[in-house]
Amino acid sequence: MIQLPINIDFSGKVVVVTGAGGLICGAMARAFAQSGAKVAALDLNEDAVKKLADELKSEGFICEGYKNNVLDPEDLKAVHEKVLSDLGPCDILVNGAGGNNPRATTDNEYHHEAKEGSKSFFDLDAGGVDFVFKLNFQGTLLPTQEFAKDMVESKKGCILNISSMNAYTPLTKIPAYSAAKAGISNFTQWLATHFAGTGIRCNAIAPGFLVSAQNKALLFNEDGTPTARSAKILNGTPTGRFVDADELLGATLFLCDDKAASAITGVVLPVDAGFAAYSGV
């Protein structure tokens, strides 16, 4: 009889999830809690993580919600102390905080299509670009600096970063976000190498295109038909569909399982419904 590599049991593990007030990382926090972990849900939106924690507690799971700014080292230190007191040392860190900003986005896919009054590449706001890089890159680096200390001390642990399909091939209109996520993929490999002798593994997932409250209006018209940009995405995806947030959970739990993924570190796993595999022909 062999021991099956996947049992999805994180009992006794303390999992810290940043960005847990959002759709993707909220689902991840719930999945870890339902798998037996003690979850620390962090987000700048305190109401969102408190609501998530209350819901999970009412269902018999362990989750605490904390307001946190991932770009503030002192705030991270304070939250870390609370997590240590409430739940214990961090075993698994999911760096989910990130996002784009309109100030770092062009109005047109191609410069020659730019019209008077539209925001072109030359109109991108330096502050907006800086914010996107800080939120995505430093928003991953700083929490790792804080919570990975627990893992180094225990000589075990797992870090999971959230990259994007933009990291492989940049999308039009969003140069800062695409470049920042490429940085996350590179940083994941760097961390995996840096911590290789400590017992810490570091990997990332690269979600494909998801529909959320934030981008629904960009992907669908009021009558429910795809917008022109949405149609391009679907035409470039061989399965012809978007990815559901819950479809990221299998890859998340797998990569964070010390038995199932014990020899896996430094990888970026696409969860994209085939988008990266399709050449368009």
N, C-alpha and C positions, 0 to 999 in steps of 0.2 A: 504493500500500500504506500502510495506517495503522498506527501503533504501538498495539498493544493495551494498555489501561490497567492491566490486572492481570496480573502475572507471578509474584506471591508469591515474591519473591526479596529476602531481607534480608541478603544476603552483605555482610560488613564492618560491619554495624550492631551496636552494643552495646545490648542491651535489658535493662532492669532491671525485674523483676517482683516487687512486694511481695505477701505472702500466698501465695507460690508453694508452700507446703506443703499448701494446700487443694485440693479437687477442681477448681474452676473455674480458678484461676490456675496450678495445676500443669499443666493441659491447655494453657493459653496459653503457658506457658514452653516446653513441649515443641513446640508448633506453631512458635514463633519459631525454636527451635533447628533443627527439621527444615527450616525455610525459609532456613537459612544464617546466622542471627544468632549472635552470641556472647552468651549469656544469663547474667545474674546473677540467681539465684533467692534471694529473701530471705524469711525467715519466722522467727518466734519459735521455731518447732519445728525445731531444727537437724537432727535426725535425718531429718525428712521431706525437707528440701531437699538434704541430702547424699545421700540415697538417690536422689532425682530426678537430681541431677548425675551420680552414678555410673552410673545406667542410661543416660543420654544419652551420656556419654563412651564407654561400652561399645559403643554403636551408631554411634560415629564423629562425634558432634556435640560442640559446644562449650558447656559449661554449668558454672558454679561455684555452689555453694550456700553461703549465708552466714546465720548466725544474726543476727537483727536485730529490734530493738524500734522500730517506726515512731513511737512516742510519745516517744522519747528522742533529742533533737537531737544530743547528743554521740555516741551510738551510731551514728546515721545518718552523721555526719561520718566516723567511723572506718571504717564499711563502705564509704562512698564512696571513701575513700583506697585501700582494698583492691581495689575494682572498677577504679579507675583504674590501679592497678599490674598487676592480673591480666588485664584485658580492654581497658581504654581508656575514654575519655570516653563518657558516656551519650548515646545518640541517641534512644532511645524509653523512656519510663517508663510502666509499667502500674501504677496505684495499685489494687491488689486487696485489700489488707488491710482487714478490716471484719468486721461481724457484730453479733449481738444478744446480750442477756443476760437470763436468767430474772428477775432483779431488776427489770427494766424492762418486764415483760410482765404483763398482767392474766390472771386465770384465766377470765374470762367475756367474751363478745363485747359484751354489753349490761349496763349497770349494774343494770337492774331484774331481771336473771336471777341476780345475785350471791347466793350462799348464805353462811350464817354460816361463817366459817373460811376462805372463799376469798379470794384476793387481788384486791381491787377497785382501781379507779383511785386511790382515796384511800390505798391501801397501797403504791403504787409507791415504790421505794426511790430517794431522791435520788442516792445514790452510784452506783446501777446505771444510772440515766438519764444521769448525767454520764459514766460509763464508755462507754456506747454512743455518745454524741456525740463523745467524744474519739477513740475507736477509729475511727469512720467519717469524721469531718470532719478532726480534726487528724491522723489516720492517713493522710490524703490530702494535707493542706496541708504537713506537715513534710517528707515525702519529696520533694515538689515543690520546696520551698525549697532542698533540698540538691542534687538531681540536675539540676534545670533550669538551674543555673549553667553546666553543660557546654554545654547547648543555646544559651544566650544567647551564650556565647563563640564557638561555631561558627556562630551565626546560622542554625540549622536544628534541627529536632527535632519530636517528637510526644509528647504526654501523653494517655494514655487512662485515664479514671476509670471506676469501676464504680458506677453508680447502681442503680436498682431500679424495678420496676413500682409499688412502694410510694410512690415519689416523685410519681407522677401522682395516684393515689388511695390514701389510707392504708388499710392492712389493719386489721381489728379485732385487739385484744389487744396490738399492738406499736407503741404511739404514738411511743416514742423512736426506734426504728429507722426508722420511716416518715418522721419529721421529719428525721432525720439524712440520709437518702438524698435527700430533697427538697433539703436543703442542698448535697449533692454535685452535683445537677443545676444548681443556681444557681451554685455555685462554678465549675463547668465553663465556663459562659458568661462568668463574670467573668474567668477565666484566659485564655480565648480572646481576649477584648477587650484585656486587659492586655498580653499578649504578641504582639498582632497585628503590631506593627512589628519584631519580632525574628526572624521566620521560623519561630516555633514555633506549631504547631497544637495545639489541645486539644479533645478530644471525649470522649464517654462512651457506654457501652452500658447498657441497662436490661434485665437478664435477667428472663425470666418465671419461672415456678415450676419448679424443678428438684428431683429426688429425690436426696438425698445420705445418707451414713451418719448425719449429724447430725439430719436431719428425717424419716427413713424411718418411724420409729415414730409420728410425728405424722400422717403421710399414709396409712399402711396398717395395717390390723389384722393380727393374727398369721396369719390365714388368707389374707392377700393382698388382701382386699377393701378398698376405699377407706374411710377414716374419714369422719365427717360433714363435717369441715372440708375434706378432700380432695375429697369429692363436690361441695362448693360451688365449689371451684376449677375442677374439670373441667366442671361445668355452666356456668360463666362463661367458658369458653374454647371458641370455636366449633370449633376442630379437635379438641376433646375429649381432649387429651393434655398431658403435661408436656413441658418442654423438656429436651433432653439437653445436657450440658455441652459436648460437641463441636460442638453447633450454634451456639455463641457464637463459634467460631473464625473463621468467614467474615467476620463483622462486625468482629471484632478486627483481623484482618490487613488488611482493606480500609481501615479508618479510619487505620491506622498506615502505610499505603503512601503515600509522598510523591507518586507519580505518579497512582495511582487516586483519591486523595482530596485532591489538592493544593489545591482550593478549598473544602474542607469543614473548618470549625472552629466550635466552639460548639454542636454538635448533640448530642442524647441519642437514640441509636438503640434503639428497643425490639426485643428478640428474645424474643417472648412467645407464639408460636403463635396470635396473634390476640386475646389477652386484652383489650388496650386498645381494640380495635375493636368489641367486642361490648357492646351495651347491656343484654343479658339478655332482650330481647324479640325 
